[in-house]
Amino acid sequence: MKIFIKLMIIGMLLLGTRSYSTEITPLLGFRAGGELVDKNTNKKHTVNESESYGFIVSFPYEYKKTIEIYYSHQSSKLTSVNVDLPSTTGIEDIPLTIDYLHIGGTAPIADYDKLKTFISGGLGFTYLSPDLSGLQSDLRASFSIGLGLKWPITQNLALRLESRALATLFNSNSALFCNGGCSLTVNGSLFIQAEVFAGLAFSF
């Protein structure tokens, strides 16, 4: 998790050098989806849907466009994994946190006085961290794409609603959570989740 925080701070410092106003949006949402197929058993392991939270830091860029840092965190479980560790053996639901950190932006679809719609997207990393002794966290490249709207409330405050598709990249036969031994060998190249969230955007 430390490398994730360092990447986020570096990105904010780099973008913060621009002489534009800044917008910060705390987020509260719901994330669903996420399936891993074990190559050895062909068994599907799913991530339980659950709440998510995070923030977006936005900087104006060109006409009606923004550059953004997007961070989102989910605490969930990966179901029915065959675990063979000194501390635990058998079929277990593994507690799993999933964090996304993307740098991207938005482009407008329509801009009315009372409603602004946009497309969003970003590139970055996914941090998958199992909470089970003997397993190791994984950092993977990922990207996102979404649709959103803003409803201005005051000059410096707006309601932001958005939905995003989040895709994490794997090489075929990628090994996950390795620490001496591996719990999963993944068959496939994408780990896909969907998220909807809302937040209040503060600009200053």
HELIX and SHEET records of a PDB file:
HELIX    1   1 LYS A    2  GLY A   16  1                                  15    
SHEET    1   A 9 GLU A  23  GLY A  33  0                                        
SHEET    2   A 9 SER A  50  TYR A  61 -1                                        
SHEET    3   A 9 LYS A  65  ASP A  84 -1                                        
SHEET    4   A 9 THR A  89  ASP A 111 -1                                        
SHEET    5   A 9 LYS A 116  PRO A 130 -1                                        
SHEET    6   A 9 ASP A 138  THR A 154 -1                                        
SHEET    7   A 9 LEU A 157  LEU A 169 -1                                        
SHEET    8   A 9 LEU A 190  SER A 203 -1                                        
SHEET    9   A 9 GLU A  23  GLY A  33 -1                                        
SHEET    1   B 2 GLU A  35  VAL A  37  0                                        
SHEET    2   B 2 LYS A  44  THR A  46 -1                                        
SHEET    1   C 2 SER A 174  LEU A 176  0                                        
SHEET    2   C 2 LEU A 184  VAL A 186 -1                                        
END                                                                             
